[in-house]
Amino acid sequence: MDYKNIQELIKAVSDSEVTCFEIETEGIRIKMEKKKQQVVERMPENSGYVEADTQKSRAKGNTNDVYVEKLQSDIASTIKNESKAIPEEKLFVVKSPIVGTMYSAPSVDSKNFVKVGSKVKKGDTLCILEAMKLMNEIESEVDGEIMEVLVANEDMVEYGQPLFKISEN
């Protein structure tokens, strides 16, 4: 069975109503299983009064109206809260210039170079990236405040992977 035949088989099973399919031929065993999508409906945490309103509304026959109004108010309050957050345009993202292991402190006993809330100046060391037994200090390119640390100590990082978000001054 070649790659093209396997692709055709996958497409045929995907397009059909079959939920489970298994075939063994030429020493190759293929098993495919489709699961129904689960729709999880999540009610907002502070929806206690909605339940009472919903019970009253059921008697009147307009249950969807109450839920839609509550959902719209939740969305509006979320948007209002998000607008207070710092816009992404104001954040400078420090990206890894190399592939390696990230160290947030100069040694095991030392405290981290930076943490969320730390004020940094251009040229301050943010972390160390180890690549092929060479330790490379990653320095801040801007003055500002660390808003988010995106990588944990001793994590492997890829080239171009975001490491820190800094709110520029």
C-alpha atoms as a printed R data frame, in Angstrom:
    type eleno elety resid chain resno       x      y      z
1   ATOM     1    CA   MET     A     1   0.000  0.000  0.000
2   ATOM     2    CA   ASP     A     2   1.636  3.254 -1.067
3   ATOM     3    CA   TYR     A     3   1.292  6.791  0.269
4   ATOM     4    CA   LYS     A     4  -1.279  7.846 -2.347
5   ATOM     5    CA   ASN     A     5  -3.544  4.890 -1.533
6   ATOM     6    CA   ILE     A     6  -3.336  5.684  2.190
7   ATOM     7    CA   GLN     A     7  -4.287  9.323  1.515
8   ATOM     8    CA   GLU     A     8  -7.282  8.219 -0.587
9   ATOM     9    CA   LEU     A     9  -8.333  5.807  2.157
10  ATOM    10    CA   ILE     A    10  -8.147  8.560  4.792
11  ATOM    11    CA   LYS     A    11 -10.203 10.907  2.622
12  ATOM    12    CA   ALA     A    12 -12.813  8.225  1.928
13  ATOM    13    CA   VAL     A    13 -13.208  7.428  5.637
14  ATOM    14    CA   SER     A    14 -13.306 11.126  6.554
15  ATOM    15    CA   ASP     A    15 -16.046 11.848  4.022
16  ATOM    16    CA   SER     A    16 -18.156  8.849  5.054
17  ATOM    17    CA   GLU     A    17 -20.396  8.223  8.061
18  ATOM    18    CA   VAL     A    18 -18.051  5.436  9.261
19  ATOM    19    CA   THR     A    19 -16.737  6.105 12.782
20  ATOM    20    CA   CYS     A    20 -14.184  3.283 13.027
21  ATOM    21    CA   PHE     A    21 -12.182  1.576 10.283
22  ATOM    22    CA   GLU     A    22  -9.363 -0.982 10.427
23  ATOM    23    CA   ILE     A    23  -7.435 -2.718  7.637
24  ATOM    24    CA   GLU     A    24  -4.385 -4.973  7.511
25  ATOM    25    CA   THR     A    25  -2.642 -5.629  4.203
26  ATOM    26    CA   GLU     A    26   0.912 -6.354  3.088
27  ATOM    27    CA   GLY     A    27   2.087 -6.382  6.704
28  ATOM    28    CA   ILE     A    28   0.700 -2.893  7.322
29  ATOM    29    CA   ARG     A    29  -2.103 -2.324  9.799
30  ATOM    30    CA   ILE     A    30  -4.100  0.908  9.638
31  ATOM    31    CA   LYS     A    31  -6.765  1.865 12.149
32  ATOM    32    CA   MET     A    32  -8.803  5.072 11.880
33  ATOM    33    CA   GLU     A    33 -11.393  6.295 14.324
34  ATOM    34    CA   LYS     A    34 -13.552  9.411 14.186
35  ATOM    35    CA   LYS     A    35 -14.965 10.860 17.331
36  ATOM    36    CA   LYS     A    36 -17.937 13.151 17.428
37  ATOM    37    CA   GLN     A    37 -17.148 16.749 18.243
38  ATOM    38    CA   GLN     A    38 -18.025 17.616 21.774
39  ATOM    39    CA   VAL     A    39 -19.705 20.918 22.299
40  ATOM    40    CA   VAL     A    40 -18.986 22.219 25.759
41  ATOM    41    CA   GLU     A    41 -21.203 25.063 26.854
42  ATOM    42    CA   ARG     A    42 -19.613 27.134 29.594
43  ATOM    43    CA   MET     A    43 -21.734 29.398 31.718
44  ATOM    44    CA   PRO     A    44 -20.102 32.534 33.146
45  ATOM    45    CA   GLU     A    45 -18.983 32.172 36.771
46  ATOM    46    CA   ASN     A    46 -21.288 34.861 38.119
47  ATOM    47    CA   SER     A    47 -24.437 33.586 36.432
48  ATOM    48    CA   GLY     A    48 -26.438 32.768 39.584
49  ATOM    49    CA   TYR     A    49 -29.136 35.309 38.886
50  ATOM    50    CA   VAL     A    50 -29.390 34.190 35.267
51  ATOM    51    CA   GLU     A    51 -30.661 30.774 36.374
52  ATOM    52    CA   ALA     A    52 -33.569 32.346 38.289
53  ATOM    53    CA   ASP     A    53 -34.342 34.623 35.345
54  ATOM    54    CA   THR     A    54 -34.102 31.632 33.012
55  ATOM    55    CA   GLN     A    55 -36.651 29.677 35.049
56  ATOM    56    CA   LYS     A    56 -39.056 32.619 34.934
57  ATOM    57    CA   SER     A    57 -38.410 33.069 31.227
58  ATOM    58    CA   ARG     A    58 -39.079 29.420 30.456
59  ATOM    59    CA   ALA     A    59 -42.616 29.942 31.653
60  ATOM    60    CA   LYS     A    60 -42.852 32.855 29.238
61  ATOM    61    CA   GLY     A    61 -40.985 30.989 26.468
62  ATOM    62    CA   ASN     A    62 -38.019 33.338 25.913
63  ATOM    63    CA   THR     A    63 -35.035 31.516 27.466
64  ATOM    64    CA   ASN     A    64 -32.640 32.490 24.701
65  ATOM    65    CA   ASP     A    65 -33.286 36.218 25.172
66  ATOM    66    CA   VAL     A    66 -32.059 36.191 28.781
67  ATOM    67    CA   TYR     A    67 -28.958 34.178 27.971
68  ATOM    68    CA   VAL     A    68 -28.136 36.376 24.954
69  ATOM    69    CA   GLU     A    69 -28.467 39.553 27.047
70  ATOM    70    CA   LYS     A    70 -26.221 38.119 29.775
71  ATOM    71    CA   LEU     A    71 -23.674 36.987 27.186
72  ATOM    72    CA   GLN     A    72 -23.659 40.414 25.534
73  ATOM    73    CA   SER     A    73 -23.072 42.175 28.868
74  ATOM    74    CA   ASP     A    74 -20.242 39.753 29.710
75  ATOM    75    CA   ILE     A    75 -18.628 40.407 26.326
76  ATOM    76    CA   ALA     A    76 -18.977 44.167 26.773
77  ATOM    77    CA   SER     A    77 -17.357 44.081 30.231
78  ATOM    78    CA   THR     A    78 -14.530 41.871 28.943
79  ATOM    79    CA   ILE     A    79 -13.845 44.269 26.089
80  ATOM    80    CA   LYS     A    80 -13.856 47.207 28.521
81  ATOM    81    CA   ASN     A    81 -11.376 45.418 30.826
82  ATOM    82    CA   GLU     A    82  -9.124 44.431 27.927
83  ATOM    83    CA   SER     A    83  -9.000 47.996 26.655
84  ATOM    84    CA   LYS     A    84  -7.304 48.969 29.935
85  ATOM    85    CA   ALA     A    85  -4.465 46.505 29.234
86  ATOM    86    CA   ILE     A    86  -1.319 47.675 27.472
87  ATOM    87    CA   PRO     A    87  -1.767 47.473 23.715
88  ATOM    88    CA   GLU     A    88   0.463 44.966 21.919
89  ATOM    89    CA   GLU     A    89   2.002 47.778 19.822
90  ATOM    90    CA   LYS     A    90   3.610 49.233 22.971
91  ATOM    91    CA   LEU     A    91   5.294 45.936 23.868
92  ATOM    92    CA   PHE     A    92   8.774 45.109 22.611
93  ATOM    93    CA   VAL     A    93   9.260 41.363 22.159
94  ATOM    94    CA   VAL     A    94  12.757 40.004 22.794
95  ATOM    95    CA   LYS     A    95  13.328 37.001 20.524
96  ATOM    96    CA   SER     A    96  15.989 34.337 20.724
97  ATOM    97    CA   PRO     A    97  18.835 34.972 18.270
98  ATOM    98    CA   ILE     A    98  19.991 31.345 18.496
99  ATOM    99    CA   VAL     A    99  18.885 27.816 19.332
100 ATOM   100    CA   GLY     A   100  19.897 26.825 22.848
101 ATOM   101    CA   THR     A   101  19.032 26.465 26.509
102 ATOM   102    CA   MET     A   102  17.769 29.525 28.385
103 ATOM   103    CA   TYR     A   103  19.084 30.295 31.858
104 ATOM   104    CA   SER     A   104  17.350 33.019 33.853
105 ATOM   105    CA   ALA     A   105  20.203 33.422 36.378
106 ATOM   106    CA   PRO     A   106  24.028 33.418 36.150
107 ATOM   107    CA   SER     A   107  24.239 30.401 38.490
108 ATOM   108    CA   VAL     A   108  22.008 28.042 40.436
109 ATOM   109    CA   ASP     A   109  22.516 30.005 43.682
110 ATOM   110    CA   SER     A   110  21.970 33.446 42.113
111 ATOM   111    CA   LYS     A   111  18.710 35.292 41.705
112 ATOM   112    CA   ASN     A   112  17.191 35.775 38.251
113 ATOM   113    CA   PHE     A   113  18.453 38.561 36.018
114 ATOM   114    CA   VAL     A   114  14.872 39.826 35.572
115 ATOM   115    CA   LYS     A   115  11.325 38.924 36.529
116 ATOM   116    CA   VAL     A   116   7.886 40.340 35.734
117 ATOM   117    CA   GLY     A   117   7.850 43.943 36.917
118 ATOM   118    CA   SER     A   118  11.629 44.441 36.704
119 ATOM   119    CA   LYS     A   119  12.780 47.762 35.250
120 ATOM   120    CA   VAL     A   120  15.439 47.314 32.560
121 ATOM   121    CA   LYS     A   121  17.669 49.674 30.643
122 ATOM   122    CA   LYS     A   122  19.114 49.175 27.194
123 ATOM   123    CA   GLY     A   123  22.088 46.810 27.580
124 ATOM   124    CA   ASP     A   124  20.906 45.097 30.793
125 ATOM   125    CA   THR     A   125  21.277 41.306 30.746
126 ATOM   126    CA   LEU     A   126  17.901 39.539 30.537
127 ATOM   127    CA   CYS     A   127  19.079 35.915 30.407
128 ATOM   128    CA   ILE     A   128  21.820 33.612 29.172
129 ATOM   129    CA   LEU     A   129  21.410 31.305 26.187
130 ATOM   130    CA   GLU     A   130  23.742 28.320 26.093
131 ATOM   131    CA   ALA     A   131  24.559 26.955 22.656
132 ATOM   132    CA   MET     A   132  27.292 24.375 22.103
133 ATOM   133    CA   LYS     A   133  28.818 25.051 25.556
134 ATOM   134    CA   LEU     A   134  29.027 28.795 24.821
135 ATOM   135    CA   MET     A   135  27.177 31.163 27.148
136 ATOM   136    CA   ASN     A   136  25.550 34.076 25.296
137 ATOM   137    CA   GLU     A   137  24.157 36.977 27.323
138 ATOM   138    CA   ILE     A   138  20.914 38.317 25.875
139 ATOM   139    CA   GLU     A   139  20.672 42.045 26.531
140 ATOM   140    CA   SER     A   140  17.701 44.384 26.467
141 ATOM   141    CA   GLU     A   141  17.453 46.506 23.346
142 ATOM   142    CA   VAL     A   142  15.077 49.008 24.986
143 ATOM   143    CA   ASP     A   143  14.406 50.773 28.285
144 ATOM   144    CA   GLY     A   144  11.238 49.583 29.970
145 ATOM   145    CA   GLU     A   145   9.518 47.144 32.301
146 ATOM   146    CA   ILE     A   146   9.325 43.361 31.939
147 ATOM   147    CA   MET     A   147   5.642 42.582 31.360
148 ATOM   148    CA   GLU     A   148   5.913 38.879 30.631
149 ATOM   149    CA   VAL     A   149   8.574 36.150 30.782
150 ATOM   150    CA   LEU     A   150   7.645 33.652 28.080
151 ATOM   151    CA   VAL     A   151  10.249 30.931 28.745
152 ATOM   152    CA   ALA     A   152  11.064 29.036 31.943
153 ATOM   153    CA   ASN     A   153  14.574 28.465 33.276
154 ATOM   154    CA   GLU     A   154  16.458 25.670 31.471
155 ATOM   155    CA   ASP     A   155  13.914 25.480 28.634
156 ATOM   156    CA   MET     A   156  15.139 24.775 25.119
157 ATOM   157    CA   VAL     A   157  14.472 27.715 22.812
158 ATOM   158    CA   GLU     A   158  14.302 27.936 19.050
159 ATOM   159    CA   TYR     A   159  15.665 30.652 16.792
160 ATOM   160    CA   GLY     A   160  13.201 33.558 16.742
161 ATOM   161    CA   GLN     A   161  11.190 32.268 19.712
162 ATOM   162    CA   PRO     A   162   9.814 35.086 21.894
163 ATOM   163    CA   LEU     A   163  11.513 35.193 25.320
164 ATOM   164    CA   PHE     A   164  10.292 38.404 27.001
165 ATOM   165    CA   LYS     A   165   7.739 41.163 26.494
166 ATOM   166    CA   ILE     A   166   8.919 44.600 27.571
167 ATOM   167    CA   SER     A   167   6.722 47.675 27.936
168 ATOM   168    CA   GLU     A   168   8.819 50.473 26.476
169 ATOM   169    CA   ASN     A   169   9.242 53.736 28.372
